[in-house]
Amino acid sequence: MIPLDPVDLVGYLAGALVLATFYLQTMLKLRAVAICSNVAFITYGALTGAVPILVLHTLLLPLNVTRLLQIKRLIRRIVASAHADKSLAPMIPFMAITRVAAGNVLFEQGAPADTLYYVMKGQLTAVTHKVDMGPGSIIGEIGVFMPAHTRSDTVVCKTDVELGSITAAKARGLFFEHPEFAAFLTRITAERAART
């Protein structure tokens, strides 16, 4: 049996940690294990005089720590957004403003879902599900994210309404680019589904 030097054990541990990162399925765990690997390789590089390994992992360590902290901040923001009583009001400057008179149909069930709406003023009702929506409500999100991209209900204006609108493509982009928006939209959709 070949005797193992303690320095070699540090090297094997560092290698095993790198190997483990390839099997991890979440970024949080991957970054944590990568940090441990960096520390082990820095130790190994310093003990053996392997300058390239020492330099590489000394550079990677702050990068992995930064990414781990970013992931933790992102998780906190998503959790806070999912529980916060927020609206899409800050997005209004990026929305087109649409005004629809009382009695008009905003969209019909089965129509293409090409727009997501944010109610700024007025009252609307979903005919089939008998749900009233007023200022602060989001309308059309279900159809925008359904595979068929069609409206799930007919929505009629009970009063004159003023709506902010964004295209379905932009809404889907925001969903994937901004986790806070995704968490907020998921919460709103789940609440509406529970009511109907």
N, C-alpha and C positions, 0 to 999 in steps of 0.2 A: 504494500500500500504506500502510495506517495504521500509524504507528510505535507500538510497544508500550512503554509505560513499565514499568520493573521492578516497580513497585508493582502495576500491572495484572496482570503475570505471576503475582505471588503470589496475587492474587484468582482468576485462572483456575485456578491449581494447586489452590487450596482447593476451588473448585467441582468440579474434576475428581475430587478425592479423595472428595467427598461422593457424586458420581455412581457412583464405583467401589464404594462400600459397598452399593449396591443390587444389584450383580452378584455379590457374595461369598456363598458358600454355607455358610461356617462362622463361628461367633460369634467365635472367636479372631482370625481374619483381619479380620473386620468391625470389631472393637474396635480393633485395631492401626491400621487405615487411618483409622478415625474419630478416633483420637488425633492422627495426622498432619494430618488435616483441621482439627481444633481448633487446632493450633499454627499452621497456615497462615492460618486465619481470624483468630486473635488478632493475628498479625503484620500482616495486611492491615488489620484494624480500627484498630490502633494507628497505622499509617502514613497512613491516610486520614482518621482522626478519626471513623470510623463507630462511634460508641459502642454502639448496639444490637448490632451484630455482635460487637464486643469483649466486651461483657458476657455475651452468650449463650454464646459459645465459651469464655470464662473459667469459666463455670459448668459447661459440658458436659465440659471437659477432666478435672477430678477425677472426675467420674462415670464417664467412659469408662476412665480408669486403674483405678479401683476395680473396675469390672466385668471388666476384663481380668485383674486379679490374682485375682479370685474364680474366673474360668474356669480359670486356671492351677492354682489350689489344688484345684479340683474334679477336674481331670484327674489331678493327683498322687494325690489320695485314691482315685480309681477305679483307677489303675494299682496302687497299694499294696494295695488291697483285693483286686484280682484275683490278686495273687501271695501274699497273706498267708494264713497258716494260721488262719483265723478260724472261729468257730462262731456260731450264732444265740443262744448263751447269754444275751447282754445283752437279748434280746427276750422271754425267758421271762416276766418280770412282765406283759407285755402279752398273753400267750397263755392260752387256757383249758387246764387240765390234764385229760388223759384217761387213764384206766387201763384196760387190756385184758388179760384173762387169757390164759395160754398156750393155744395151739391154736385160738384164735378168729381169724376172718378180719377184718382191719382194713377192707379194701375189695376188691371183685372187679373184674376186668378188664371194661371197658365201662361200669361204673357212673359216674354223674355225679361229676366231680372238683370238689367243693365245699369241700374243706379241704386245707390244707398242714400236714404234721406235722413236728415236730422230736423226735427220739428222745432222751429224757433217761435212761431206764433200760431194760434188756432187749435182746432180740434179735428181729429179724423177718427174714423171707425173702420175696423176690419169686419167685413160683412159676415163671413162664414163663422169666424171664431167669436164674433160679438165682443171685440176688445176695443175700448176707446183709448186714443193716444193723444197726448197734448205736448206742450213745450218740454224739451229735454228728451223726448222719445226718439228712438231710432226706428226707422221703417224700411223694410225691404232687405234686411240683412240675411234672413233665412234663404230667400231665393238667390241672393248673390253667392252664397256659399254652398248651396245644394248642388249635387253633381249635374242635374239637368239645367241649372241656372234659370229656373222659371219661378214665377210668383206663386206663393202658397195660398194666397187669399186675395180678395178684391178689397181695395181700400178706397173709401169715399170721404170727401171733405165735408165735415158737419158745419164748419164755419169757413170764412176766408182763412187761408193758411199761408204762412211764409216758411219755406223750407230751405235748408242748406243741402246741397246734393254733391256727391262725388261719384265718379264712374265705378262700375263693378271692378274693373281692372285695378284702379287706384286703391279701392277698398281692400282687395285681396293683397296688394302689395304692402299696404300699411299693416295688415294683419300679420304678415310674415316678417316685416322689417321692425315693427315696434311691438314688443311683447306686452307692453302696458295696454295698448289699443286692443290687442288680441284678448287679453284677460278681461278687459272691460266689456268687449263685445260678447264674449262667451257668457259672462255673468248676466248681461241684459237678455240674451237669447234664452238662457236657461230659465230666468225668471218668467219670461213670456210663455215659454213652453209649459211651465208649471201652472200658470194661470189658465191656460187653454186645455 
